[in-house]
Amino acid sequence: MTCTNQQIRLLMRFISKFSLKPAAAKAGMSLKTASKYIKLDKLPSEIECLRNHRTRPDPFLEHSQEIELLFTSAPELQSKTILTYLIEKYPTNYHWGQLRSLQRRLQQWRAEVGSNKEVIFRQIIKPGKQSQCDWTCMNSLKIEIAGEVFAHLLFHFMLPYSRWESIMICHSESFETLTQGYEKAVWKLGGVLSEHRTDNLSAATKKLGSSREFTERWQEFLDFYKVTPSRNNPGNSHENGSVEKSHDLLKIALDQHLLLRGSRSFISLEEYKLFLENIIHKRNQGREKSLAEEIPRLKPLPNRQYNAPIILPVRVSPSSTVQILGVTYSVPSRLISYTLKAYVYGNEIELYYGQKRLQKLPRLSSGALVNYAHIIDSLIRKPNAFAHYQYREFLFPHILFREAYDSLVKSYPDCGHKHYLKLLQLAKIHGEQDVLMALQLLKEEQKVPLPQAIKSLLDCAFRPAVIVQVFQPCLADYDALHSFQKKEVAA
């Protein structure tokens, strides 16, 4: 019998109150299955094994080297073109029914050694530009009302620049909760921003051909407030990323306050609402300075309100990053648009494509982890994006790199940042430690760390070889010590 993680969580909760038979029945599984997971003390996702064998013979094995040579020599070749070539050359070996298998092989090859793709560099958010909203599921916090599990969503409204936020408890992603939550937020804020962004929610958009457009009701609602609706393009979730990130930060904050409270159970719904509003009020107090920059840009409200309302699939964004449990991690840019599988452990995360492990990362509880080596080649081609890059601090991996950047910008105001990016590229190619040693030498000589100077030092192989001498031990010393110990025991 196959069980879900949620069933096992229920089983572990019930087993502390009931015997095995009723606990298994309440969790919806057999006694044998319940006994198995109690002994293992693991979730189903934690014991899932990766398959390391093929389920069917590889039809391209005989000419795999020739196919890979075609991939390598001309990466732009499409699978149909290559299969046409193989059918013409080896008509008895190949047929058009093998096209999907060849497409998978080509996709796997591009994931492992393919050329890098275009990177999107997120820019600094300006005040007063737009507001954003979305729903987030709160079931993971295991809230109880009057002793019963309270399954619910939170409607989450926020301003990307100041991070000011408003929430509302709801039970569905409907048009009514969308409008009610928006009105609650803007009337509390005291005004509206000229643009409001959502993702492609069914409550606000409808399918039109291969794209989506806003529904008449949502357009009418925002027209009432004289606000322009906007949405992210399908598949481009980074365009609505501020509120997505805020979901996770909010739930982390709520979880921390619940831990301090010592209980997740509330007497009534009103008590729980008051608990949430107090936390939001405290969070917004720390944003008053940033909010003050947005207040003058708010448009006035109308005279009245409108009458209405741990295995994870992760997709690599055009910024060459993935979002895993609210934390941003960078990956090689050749993986842009790929959907990877993230295995999240206690201290690390492993990223797989198919059965191939591509990357191992330390797990962070918040923030971001961006490796400059993943994006530096694209940044070399877009050097002006460096100044306002969202994760710019990760492009200074050591204090010597920061000092080198300052020196270059001081000596070459117009192109110092370009020299620094080339220096980072050298660190990717030759190794960060070697470049650090070169920077230290140039610093001691009080020279500007130009990339040409770094490259010259790297080519000189300035590191002296360490000579290791291993001396043969004298066994007579050991025998003498052993004899001395025997005499002591005898005495």
DRENLOKOL-984154 format. One line per 5 residues: their letters; for each residue x, y, z of C-alpha. Coordinates in Angstrom, 2 decimals. Layout:
A> X Y Z  ... $
//
This chain:
MTCTN> 0.00 0.00 0.00  1.28 3.46 -0.92  0.93 6.13 1.76  1.39 9.86 1.66  3.51 11.92 4.02 $
QQIRL> 0.32 13.42 5.49  -1.05 9.95 6.34  2.13 9.05 8.21  2.04 12.35 10.09  -1.55 11.56 11.15 $
LMRFI> -0.50 8.05 12.17  2.30 9.37 14.39  -0.12 11.77 16.05  -2.83 9.17 16.63  -0.46 6.45 17.90 $
SKFSL> 0.27 8.58 20.97  -3.45 8.53 21.87  -4.73 5.16 20.56  -3.53 1.62 20.04  -2.16 0.51 16.67 $
KPAAA> -5.44 -0.71 15.15  -7.57 2.45 15.64  -4.58 4.70 14.86  -4.05 2.90 11.54  -7.76 3.12 10.72 $
KAGMS> -7.90 6.84 11.46  -4.84 7.41 9.23  -6.42 5.36 6.44  -3.95 2.45 6.14  -3.60 -1.23 6.99 $
LKTAS> -2.08 -2.59 10.19  0.89 -4.00 8.27  1.62 -0.65 6.62  1.23 1.22 9.91  3.63 -1.16 11.68 $
KYIKL> 6.16 -0.75 8.88  6.28 3.06 9.12  6.30 3.08 12.92  9.39 0.83 12.87  11.08 2.88 10.15 $
DKLPS> 10.18 6.21 11.81  10.48 7.91 8.42  8.15 9.54 5.91  7.55 7.83 2.52  9.48 10.59 0.75 $
EIECL> 12.48 9.92 2.99  12.77 6.25 2.00  12.13 6.78 -1.71  15.00 5.27 -3.68  16.38 6.59 -6.91 $
RNHRT> 16.33 4.08 -9.76  19.86 3.51 -11.06  19.01 1.17 -13.92  17.23 1.45 -17.25  13.78 -0.06 -17.64 $
RPDPF> 14.33 -0.79 -21.34  17.36 -1.18 -23.67  18.95 1.99 -25.01  18.12 2.06 -28.76  20.99 4.48 -29.43 $
LEHSQ> 23.71 2.64 -27.53  25.41 1.22 -30.64  26.00 4.68 -32.15  26.07 6.75 -28.97  29.54 8.16 -29.64 $
EIELL> 28.54 9.32 -33.11  25.38 10.96 -31.74  27.27 12.72 -28.97  29.78 13.97 -31.54  26.88 15.52 -33.48 $
FTSAP> 25.63 17.14 -30.25  29.06 18.51 -29.45  29.95 19.80 -32.89  26.59 21.51 -33.48  24.56 22.06 -30.27 $
ELQSK> 21.81 23.81 -32.28  20.87 20.55 -34.02  17.34 19.40 -33.27  16.35 15.84 -32.42  14.29 15.47 -35.62 $
TILTY> 17.27 16.45 -37.75  19.57 13.98 -36.00  17.01 11.15 -36.21  16.51 11.86 -39.93  20.28 11.52 -40.38 $
LIEKY> 20.36 8.24 -38.44  17.40 6.73 -40.33  19.04 7.58 -43.67  22.41 6.17 -42.60  21.16 3.15 -40.61 $
PTNYH> 17.66 2.39 -41.95  17.45 -1.00 -40.23  18.39 0.35 -36.81  16.21 3.41 -36.35  12.63 4.60 -36.95 $
WGQLR> 10.47 7.63 -36.11  8.97 5.93 -33.08  12.28 6.55 -31.29  12.06 10.36 -31.57  10.99 10.91 -27.96 $
SLQRR> 13.88 8.77 -26.68  16.35 10.83 -28.71  14.77 14.06 -27.45  15.32 12.90 -23.86  18.94 12.04 -24.60 $
LQQWR> 19.54 15.47 -26.14  17.83 17.20 -23.21  19.92 15.23 -20.71  23.12 16.12 -22.59  22.23 19.82 -22.60 $
AEVGS> 21.55 19.68 -18.85  24.95 18.11 -18.14  27.34 19.83 -20.56  25.22 22.12 -22.72  25.98 25.77 -23.39 $
NKEVI> 24.90 28.44 -20.92  21.65 30.36 -21.40  20.60 33.94 -20.98  20.37 35.18 -17.40  17.84 37.72 -16.11 $
FRQII> 19.24 40.15 -13.52  16.66 41.36 -11.04  16.72 45.08 -10.46  16.18 47.24 -7.39  12.48 47.87 -6.63 $
KPGKQ> 11.35 51.50 -6.67  8.79 52.93 -4.21  5.18 53.47 -5.15  5.23 51.42 -8.33  2.78 48.60 -7.56 $
SQCDW> 1.12 46.39 -4.97  0.93 42.60 -5.12  -1.28 39.89 -3.65  -1.69 36.13 -3.56  -2.99 33.33 -1.33 $
TCMNS> -0.82 31.06 0.79  -1.81 27.81 2.49  -1.40 27.81 6.29  -2.02 24.12 7.01  1.67 23.49 7.67 $
LKIEI> 1.42 25.55 10.88  -1.17 23.06 12.28  -3.45 25.67 13.83  -6.33 24.39 15.99  -9.56 26.24 16.84 $
AGEVF> -11.52 24.88 19.83  -9.58 21.62 19.66  -10.17 21.03 15.92  -7.58 21.33 13.15  -8.24 24.59 11.30 $
AHLLF> -7.48 24.21 7.59  -7.32 27.63 5.94  -5.58 30.04 3.57  -4.30 33.55 4.10  -4.92 36.26 1.54 $
HFMLP> -1.64 38.18 1.54  -1.35 41.76 0.23  1.97 43.61 0.23  3.94 46.53 -1.20  7.20 45.22 -2.74 $
YSRWE> 9.28 48.27 -1.83  8.38 48.89 1.83  7.22 45.28 2.48  4.08 46.67 4.19  1.52 43.87 4.35 $
SIMIC> -2.05 42.96 5.17  -3.68 39.55 5.59  -7.14 38.02 5.72  -8.22 34.49 6.69  -10.12 32.69 3.91 $
HSESF> -10.94 29.18 2.73  -10.84 29.42 -1.07  -9.09 31.27 -3.88  -12.25 32.96 -5.09  -13.08 36.33 -6.61 $
ETLTQ> -14.88 37.27 -3.41  -11.87 36.65 -1.15  -9.62 38.38 -3.69  -11.64 41.60 -3.68  -12.38 41.49 0.06 $
GYEKA> -8.73 41.05 0.89  -7.68 43.84 -1.47  -10.24 46.25 -0.02  -9.29 45.41 3.56  -5.65 46.22 2.74 $
VWKLG> -6.07 49.46 0.78  -8.59 50.97 3.18  -6.25 50.23 6.04  -3.36 51.67 4.03  -5.34 54.79 3.16 $
GVLSE> -4.84 54.72 -0.59  -3.99 52.60 -3.64  -0.95 52.31 -5.89  -1.47 52.85 -9.59  -0.77 49.21 -10.47 $
HRTDN> -1.74 45.94 -8.79  -0.09 42.68 -9.77  -1.31 39.10 -9.39  -0.20 35.85 -10.93  -2.52 34.05 -13.37 $
LSAAT> -5.19 33.23 -10.78  -8.48 31.92 -12.06  -10.28 34.46 -9.84  -8.80 37.34 -11.85  -7.90 35.90 -15.27 $
KKLGS> -9.39 33.59 -17.86  -7.86 31.54 -20.63  -7.86 33.10 -24.10  -6.18 30.95 -26.69  -2.64 30.17 -25.57 $
SREFT> -2.60 33.11 -23.14  -4.80 34.61 -20.44  -6.67 37.89 -20.02  -8.33 39.61 -17.11  -11.95 38.81 -16.35 $
ERWQE> -14.54 41.56 -16.77  -15.34 41.46 -13.03  -11.70 41.95 -11.97  -11.20 44.72 -14.52  -14.39 46.42 -13.32 $
FLDFY> -13.31 46.12 -9.68  -9.90 47.74 -10.26  -11.45 50.38 -12.54  -13.55 51.37 -9.55  -10.32 52.11 -7.66 $
KVTPS> -8.65 53.57 -10.79  -5.92 50.96 -10.59  -4.30 49.22 -13.56  -4.24 45.41 -13.28  -1.12 43.50 -14.25 $
RNNPG> -0.07 39.89 -14.10  3.09 37.92 -14.63  3.53 36.07 -17.90  2.73 32.35 -17.71  5.84 30.51 -16.61 $
NSHEN> 7.55 33.70 -15.34  6.78 33.55 -11.64  9.72 35.85 -10.85  7.55 38.73 -12.12  5.34 38.30 -9.02 $
GSVEK> 8.19 37.22 -6.79  7.96 39.80 -4.01  4.71 38.47 -2.56  5.82 34.87 -3.11  8.90 35.50 -1.01 $
SHDLL> 6.82 37.32 1.61  4.58 34.26 2.02  7.47 32.23 3.32  8.85 35.00 5.51  5.40 35.55 7.03 $
KIALD> 4.90 31.87 7.83  8.33 31.66 9.40  7.49 34.66 11.61  4.13 33.15 12.59  5.75 29.84 13.41 $
QHLLL> 8.28 31.56 15.65  5.55 33.42 17.55  3.61 30.17 17.94  6.70 28.56 19.45  7.01 31.44 21.91 $
RGSRS> 3.30 31.15 22.72  3.79 27.47 23.53  0.56 26.35 21.85  -1.02 26.26 18.41  -4.54 25.92 19.77 $
FISLE> -6.92 28.89 20.07  -10.22 29.08 21.93  -12.02 30.84 19.08  -11.49 32.14 15.57  -11.56 35.69 16.91 $
EYKLF> -8.65 34.94 19.22  -6.65 33.57 16.29  -7.48 36.63 14.15  -6.30 38.93 16.94  -3.08 36.92 17.23 $
LENII> -2.41 37.35 13.48  -3.23 41.04 13.42  -0.91 41.76 16.36  1.98 40.09 14.53  1.27 41.97 11.30 $
HKRNQ> 1.09 45.25 13.23  4.51 44.62 14.82  6.03 43.66 11.45  4.65 46.80 9.80  6.04 49.01 12.57 $
GREKS> 9.56 48.23 11.38  8.64 49.37 7.87  7.35 52.85 8.64  10.43 54.60 7.26  10.19 52.83 3.88 $
LAEEI> 6.41 53.18 3.85  6.80 56.96 4.30  8.45 57.03 0.85  5.42 55.34 -0.70  2.63 57.27 1.05 $
PRLKP> 3.00 60.41 -1.14  2.64 58.20 -4.22  -0.68 56.67 -3.13  -3.79 57.52 -5.13  -6.88 58.55 -3.12 $
LPNRQ> -9.58 56.03 -2.28  -13.10 56.37 -3.73  -15.94 57.61 -1.53  -17.20 54.11 -0.84  -16.09 50.50 -1.03 $
YNAPI> -16.88 48.25 -3.97  -19.56 45.63 -3.23  -17.68 42.35 -3.65  -14.44 40.43 -1.76  10.17 17.01 1.19 $
ILPVR> 10.99 16.14 -2.51  10.12 19.26 -4.42  9.93 20.01 -8.15  11.71 23.33 -8.77  11.90 25.22 -12.03 $
VSPSS> 15.05 27.17 -12.87  14.16 30.81 -13.48  15.70 33.03 -16.18  17.84 34.49 -13.38  19.55 31.09 -13.15 $
TVQIL> 18.06 30.54 -9.68  15.61 28.19 -8.00  13.34 28.84 -5.03  13.42 26.09 -2.40  11.34 26.63 0.74 $
GVTYS> 11.61 30.38 0.43  15.37 30.46 -0.16  16.98 31.43 -3.48  19.80 29.22 -4.79  21.74 29.75 -7.99 $
VPSRL> 22.43 26.95 -10.47  24.44 26.79 -13.73  22.73 28.88 -16.37  22.58 25.96 -18.80  19.69 24.71 -16.62 $
ISYTL> 17.47 27.75 -17.19  13.86 26.64 -17.88  14.58 23.08 -16.68  12.41 21.58 -13.95  14.66 19.87 -11.42 $
KAYVY> 13.87 17.69 -8.45  15.15 19.02 -5.12  15.86 16.53 -2.35  15.79 18.62 0.82  17.63 17.15 3.80 $
GNEIE> 18.28 18.62 7.22  21.54 20.33 6.31  21.82 20.07 2.54  19.89 20.01 -0.71  20.62 17.83 -3.74 $
LYYGQ> 19.36 18.82 -7.18  18.64 16.08 -9.72  17.68 16.06 -13.35  16.34 12.64 -14.18  18.58 10.18 -12.33 $
KRLQK> 21.65 12.44 -12.49  22.68 14.49 -9.48  23.73 17.90 -10.77  24.46 19.89 -7.62  24.70 19.65 -3.83 $
LPRLS> 23.93 22.76 -1.77  23.98 23.66 1.92  20.44 24.24 3.14  19.65 27.74 4.39  16.67 28.75 6.50 $
SGALV> 16.33 32.14 4.80  18.02 34.55 2.43  19.85 33.42 -0.69  22.95 31.56 -1.87  24.27 32.75 -5.24 $
NYAHI> 27.48 31.40 -6.76  29.12 33.98 -9.02  30.54 31.18 -11.16  27.01 30.33 -12.32  26.28 33.78 -13.77 $
IDSLI> 29.59 35.54 -14.42  29.76 34.61 -18.11  26.38 36.23 -18.75  27.25 39.20 -16.55  30.40 39.81 -18.62 $
RKPNA> 28.07 40.36 -21.59  25.76 42.60 -19.51  28.19 44.54 -17.30  25.79 47.41 -16.61  23.46 45.03 -14.79 $
FAHYQ> 26.11 44.68 -12.06  25.35 48.02 -10.39  21.77 47.15 -9.38  21.90 43.37 -9.36  19.66 42.02 -6.60 $
YREFL> 22.30 39.59 -5.30  25.27 41.87 -5.82  26.83 41.10 -2.43  27.47 37.51 -3.55  29.79 38.85 -6.27 $
FPHIL> 32.33 39.74 -3.55  33.33 36.28 -2.28  36.19 37.64 -0.13  37.24 40.97 1.35  40.17 41.06 -1.09 $
FREAY> 37.71 40.97 -3.99  35.82 43.90 -2.49  39.06 45.85 -2.06  40.04 45.00 -5.64  36.70 46.32 -6.91 $
DSLVK> 37.07 49.57 -4.97  40.61 50.02 -6.30  39.55 49.38 -9.89  36.56 51.74 -9.72  38.72 54.44 -8.16 $
SYPDC> 41.41 54.10 -10.85  39.00 53.55 -13.76  35.62 55.17 -12.96  34.10 54.38 -16.36  35.17 50.78 -16.79 $
GHKHY> 36.41 49.63 -13.38  33.38 47.40 -12.87  34.09 45.65 -16.19  37.66 44.93 -15.10  36.32 43.49 -11.86 $
LKLLQ> 33.90 41.18 -13.67  36.80 39.84 -15.74  38.66 39.26 -12.49  35.71 37.17 -11.24  35.77 35.22 -14.48 $
LAKIH> 39.46 34.43 -13.86  38.47 33.16 -10.40  35.94 30.84 -12.01  38.45 29.54 -14.57  41.64 29.31 -12.48 $
GEQDV> 40.21 28.88 -8.99  39.33 31.41 -6.34  42.28 30.60 -4.08  44.86 31.25 -6.82  43.26 34.58 -7.66 $
LMALQ> 43.20 35.49 -3.95  46.94 34.84 -3.71  47.52 37.02 -6.76  45.38 39.80 -5.28  47.35 39.62 -2.04 $
LLKEE> 50.65 39.95 -3.91  49.41 42.97 -5.89  48.05 44.53 -2.70  51.44 44.20 -1.00  53.10 45.79 -4.02 $
QKVPL> 50.42 48.54 -4.00  49.47 47.84 -7.61  46.01 48.12 -9.19  44.65 44.55 -9.61  43.96 44.66 -13.34 $
PQAIK> 42.89 41.35 -14.92  46.04 41.32 -17.08  48.23 41.54 -14.00  46.29 38.74 -12.29  46.53 36.58 -15.42 $
SLLDC> 50.31 37.09 -15.61  50.74 35.94 -12.03  48.52 32.93 -12.60  50.52 31.93 -15.68  53.76 32.15 -13.69 $
AFRPA> 52.61 29.42 -11.30  53.81 31.49 -8.38  52.90 28.93 -5.73  56.00 27.01 -4.53  55.70 23.26 -4.51 $
VIVQV> 55.44 21.77 -1.04  58.06 19.04 -0.52  56.81 16.30 1.77  59.40 14.03 3.36  58.34 10.76 4.96 $
FQPCL> 60.95 9.21 7.29  61.10 5.50 7.97  60.30 4.92 11.68  62.86 3.10 13.83  61.27 -0.14 15.05 $
ADYDA> 63.95 -0.56 17.73  62.46 2.39 19.60  59.08 0.68 19.67  60.63 -2.60 20.94  62.44 -0.73 23.71 $
LHSFQ> 59.21 0.99 24.78  57.31 -2.31 24.69  59.95 -4.01 26.89  59.86 -1.12 29.37  56.08 -1.46 29.72 $
KKEVA> 56.41 -5.22 30.39  58.93 -4.58 33.18  56.58 -2.05 34.82  53.71 -4.54 34.76  55.92 -7.23 36.26 $
A> 57.08 -4.88 39.07 $
//
